[in-house]
């Protein structure tokens, strides 16, 4: 319990720093950054047997450190929540949506009930038990804060047992 409390405090402090940290804007090779994050996740969890596909050539303009955090959270969650599948599958791509083009992290994992989607991006809001899927309950709140700091949007679509798709947009501002 003490270790969990310490992790939650650290996560809360990191979340609060997101609002105060200066945001830099630079061209980011998102596909390459995602591949780096996946290598780290595979090193962290060597037993991961997931099939991970990253669309080549993805680019955006933003703060590389913050965008790395977004990818760590979204790709890490996709791996975690699909770990119970015989062949976990995770994909990062650019997709056409009703809200325009958006980056998408999709998995074939546990999924969730869309009636709970509003809770998903809240601090300490969990849709699955800690025993089933460990975590602090702060990762998606951090993702939302980072994407909003970049002037973008983040949303999710899912069905229980049918995986999840997490979308985000970051507008391109040539003056940024």
Secondary structure, DSSP 4 states (H G I P E B T S, - for coil): -HHHHHHHHHHHHHHHHHHHSPPP-EEEEHHHHHHHHHHHHHHHTTT---EEEE-TT-EEEE-HHHHHHHHHHHHHHHHHHTTTSTT-EEEEEEEEETTEEEEEEEE-S----GGGHHHHTSTT--SS-TTTS---S-HHHHHHHHHHHTT-EEEEEE-TTS-EEEEEE----TT-
